[in-house]
Amino acid sequence: MPISRYADPLVPSGGLTTSMVAVVTDVIRDGKRIVGYGSASIGRFAQGGLIRERIAPRLLAARDIDITDEAGTNLDPFRAWKVMMTGEKPGGHGERCVAVGTLDMALWDAAAKIAGVPLYRHLGDRLCIENISPRVSVYAGGGYYYTSDDVARLTDEVRRFTGLGYRHVKIKIGGVPLQQDLRRIEAAAGLLPDAGRLAVDAIYAYTRTTSIEAAAALLPLGLWWFEDICDPLDFETLATVAERYAGPIAAGEALFSAAEANLLDRHGGLRSDRDILLFDPVHCYGLPDYLHIVELLESRGWPRTAFWPHGGHLFCLHAAAALGLGGAEVNPLCFQPFGGYGDHAIISEGVAIPPEIPGIGFEAKQDLRDLFATLR
């Protein structure tokens, strides 16, 4: 499916796509067959080939005992994950991880629907987590470059975010000369209580030299965080910036496995007392491997509050609620209809609560519900 960075359909989308899937079960509730839905999050291109040729056929060929729980009364996404990864070699994470994560999302949606509870509660039950709070701190992601009237349209966008109840915002930098980005930052920060509510995302635009130049210019501003500074595997440059930039740094969005998370922690120079981890559960082989990342970095001294999943959709909201993470990104205006939380979702003082309906809650979003229905 095509998916755009912009709410305005007249702005060129750049051809970005995503995948969506349906997992159809033989379970009937209230006279209707239970179907789990999933998508490939956002920011990577669609994974249809991998899903159709390698991953989905393994699920379809599996025995019931290989993909259901001990009682045989529900799907077991952990067992299904092992089926999807049958025959796959370590390494080569590339786009394979996103194909697995897409189906994993749909499996969790179906399993929570069969259990009759919202996903965050189902996750809590499966992982034996007590005292889950459904309240999750969220921020509005967006702020892409407009082809005309960029600063004016950016400020309109930030005003819409604050009007929707968001108290923290993230915008893009790195695509224009630094002085122009500083004007964008000044304009956006001027609509928030202070610059400490504004994060900036360079989308890996900077080299070693320009990373240092940008860090020096941004440090006095007191931003919330500085995200995706350089190539995601250029740990040397990231560590150099971390030595010079005292403010929080956010990284991990384009790292897709526990092995890569390990390298980031070992060599990226990040500081567990202030920095932010952006791993996307869907892009990291789904929740089973995302849990491995959380457990690994927790054992190294990282608090769960350092994790703010990338993605901007309901699946990450449920994960953040169940696991007690720091918060989650929301894409309230862009990447529609996959971004955002629902037609009647309320963001109050920067806090969101997952829908209290079985599953992930995609059905609470009319345009997304209609789109997923086309799969059937």
N, C-alpha and C positions, 0 to 999 in steps of 0.2 A: 504494500500500500504506500502511496506517496504521503509524505509527512513534512510539514513546513516549520521553519523556525519562527515564522511570523503569523500573527493573528490576521493581518491584512492580506487577503488573497491576491492582491495586485502586486505584492512584493515577490520577486522571483525566489523560489524555494531552493534552487540549486540542485534539484533532482534527488534529494534525500528520500530514502524509502525505509520502511520497517516491515517486519513479518507479523502476522497474527495467525493464531491457531485455535482450534476447538478440540477438546478431548471429550468425546461422546461416550457416556457410560450406559450400562443397562439398568441403572438404579432409577426408580420412579418415586417422586415425591409430589403429593397433591395432584396426581394424574399427569405430571410432566416429567419427561426424561431429564436427568441432571447432566448438564454440559459445563465443563470447565473451560474458561477462556484465558488466553495469554497473548502477549505481544513481546517483541524483541527490545523493549525499553526504547530509548532514543539515542541518536548520535552515531550509530553504526548502520551500515546498509543492510537490507533485508537478507535473511539467511535461508530462503526457500529451498535452494538446491541441497544444502546440507541436511535440512530437516526432512525433505522428501526422500533423498537418496540413502541416508545413513541412519539418522536418529529415529525418526518415526517408525520405520519398518521394524526396528528392534522391539519397540513397545507393542506394535500390532501382533508380532509373532510370539510374544511372551506368554507363558502359562499364568493362570490366575494367581497361583501361589507365589510367583516371582514379583508381582506388583501389588499385592494386597497385604493387609496387616495380619497379625497372628490369628485374629478371630475370623478373618475372611469376610469382614463386613464393610470394609472401606479400602480405598486405595492407600498405599503406603508410598509417598513420594520419595522416601529414602531408598526403598527397594527399587522403585522404578528408575531412579537415578543410576543405580548400578547396571540396570538393563541397558539404559541409553549409552553408557560408557563402555559396554562390552567390546573388547578388541581394540579400544583406543590406546595409543601409546602415550607415555608422559611427554610433556613438551608440546610445541606446536599449537599453542592455545589459540592464536589468531582469531578466527571467527567461529570456530567449532564451539567454543564456550558459550557464545550467544545463542546458537541453535539449541543447545541443551537447555540453557536458561529459559528460553521462550516456552518450550514444552513443560519445563519444571513449573513455571508460573501457572499454566493451565491445569496441571496436576494438583497443585495446592488449592486452586480455586474449586476444582471438583471435589477434592477430599473434604474441604471445609463445608461445602454445600451438603455433602452426604452426611457429615456430622451435625449439620443444622446450626452452625455457629459462624460468626465472623472469623476470618482467617487469623487475626491476632489471638483470639481465644483458642482456636484450634492449635496454633503453634505453641501457645503456652501449655496446653494439655500435653502435646506430644513431647515437649522438652522439659516438662515438670517445673515450669516457672511459676512462682507464686507472686501474688500481689502485683499483677500487671496493671499499670495505669494506661488508659487509652489516650491520654493527652500527650501530643507530640509537638514539640517546637518545630516550626516550618519557616522557610523563607521562599520568596518568589524569585525564580530564575528567569532570565530573559535578557533584554538589553543588547540585542544583536544590532549590527550596523544597518542603518537605513540608507537606501540609495539616494535619497534627497531629504533635505531638512532634518538631518540626523539628530542634532541636539534637541530640537524642538519636539520631534516625535519620541525621542528617548524620554524626555521629561513628561510627556503625556502618558507614556507607559508606566513610569514610576508612580505618577499620581493615581493611575488605575490600581496599581498594586496596593498602595496605602489605603485607597478607598475600599478595597476588598478585605482589609483587616490584617495585611502583612506588615510586620514591623522591621524586617530585614530584607534586603534586596541584593541580587547579584547581577552585574552587567559585564559585557565583554570588552576586552582591551586587546592590544597587540596587533590589530589589523590595519592601523593607521599610524602616522608619526606620533611619537610620545606626547608632544605638546597638544595635539588634537585629542588624544585620550585623556589628558589631564583636564581639558575643558569638559569632556563628557562626565568625568568623575565629579568635577565641581558642580555641574548642573544636577546630577542625580543626588549627590550627597546633600545639596541644598534643600531637597524636598523631604529629608529624613531628619530626625532629631539631632543626629550628629553623624560624622563619617564612620564612626564605629558600628553603624548599622549597614554599611555598604561593603560588599565583597566584590572583587574583580577577578575575572577569568580570562587568562591570556590564550587559552586553547592551544598551548604548546608552541606559541609563535616565536619565542625568544631564543636566540643563540646564547652562548656563554657570555659574550660581550654585552649584548643588549639586555640580557637578564640582569646583569649587575647594574646597568644604567637605569633600568626600570625600577629595580629595587631601591636604589638611592633616591629616585624621585618620589616613590610611593611611601617610603618609610615615614616621613614627617606628617603624612595625612592621617595616620591612625586608623586605617581601614580595618574592617572586620577580619578579612583574610585575603591573601594573594594566591590565586589558584592556577594550577596547570601551567607552570611557568615556562618549561622547556620540554624537549622530547621526553616522553614518559620513562624511557630507559636511560636517559642521560643523568644517572645518579650523581656523577661527579659535579656537573653544573648545579644541580639542585642543592647538593651539599654546600657548594661554595656560596650560593645565595643565602642558604640558611645561616651561614656564619656571619653574614653581613646584615640580614634583614631580621630585626628583633620581633617584628609582628608575626601573627600566625600565618602559616603557609598551609595550603590545602593541596593534596595530591592523591593519586591512586585511581582516578576515574578510568584511565585507559590501561590499567593493569588487571589481568583477568584470572588470576589463580593464586593459591596460597604460596606457590613457589616464587611468584613475582612479588607478592606482598612481603615475603621474607627478604628479598633483595632490596626492596625499598627501605625497609626498616634497618637493614644492615649497612647500607651504603648511601642512602639519600640524605643523611644528616638531619632528619626530622626530629622534633622535640616533643615528647609525649605530654609535656605539661601545657602545651598551647596549640599544637598543630592539629590539622583536621584530615581525616581519612575518608575518601569519597568513593570507595569501591561500590560498584553497582551490583546488587545481588543477581540480577538477570544476566549481566555480562560476565559474571564470575561462575559460570556453570550452574546457576541457580542457588537456592538456599542451602543445600547440603554443603557445597564448597564454600559459600559465604560464611557459614558457621565455622568452618575450619580456619578461615582468615581471622575471624573475630577471636577465636580461641587461641590461635597462635600469637597474635599481637597482645592479647590480654596477658599471656604468660610472659611477655617481654616488658610489661609495665604500662601498657596503653590502657586508659580507661574506656569503658564503652561509650562514654559521652563524647569521645573524640570521633566516633563514627557518624557521618552524615551522608547517607546513601544518595548517590547521583540517580537521576531518572525522572523524578518529578511526577510520579504516578501513584496510584493507590497501593500497588503491591509493596512499594518501599515504605509507605505509611504504616501498613500492618507490620512489616518487619521491624521498623523502628519502635512501634508500640510494644510488641511482644518481647523484644530483646533488650529494651531499656536503653536504646541508643540516644545520642545527643539530639538528633532531630533528623529532618529530611528536606530535600529540595522539592519544590512544587513548580510546575510549568503552567500557571493559570491561564496564560494567553497563547503561548506558542505550542507547537507539536500537537495540534488538535487533530482528532478528538481524543488522543491518548493521554495528553497532559491534563492536569487538574483532577479534582476529586469528586465532582458530581454537581448536578443541577441545583441542589439545595444544600450543598456543603457550606458550613459557616467557619470562617477563620476569625477567631476572636483573640485580639492582642497577640497575633503571631502563633497561635496554637490551633491545631486541628485534631479531630477525633475520627477514627475510621468509621465507616458506615456500620450500623448495627443490624446488618442483614447477612444471611449465610454466604460464605465465600468472601471474595475480595471486594465485591460491591460494584462491579462494572455496570450492573443493571440500573444503578442510581444515576447514570449519565446517559440521557436519552440518545444522543447522537452516537455514542460508543456502543450502546446496546443494539441500536439499529445496524451498525456496521458489523458487529460480531454475528448478528443474526443471519447475515448473508453467507456465512460459512456453512450454514445448515441447509 
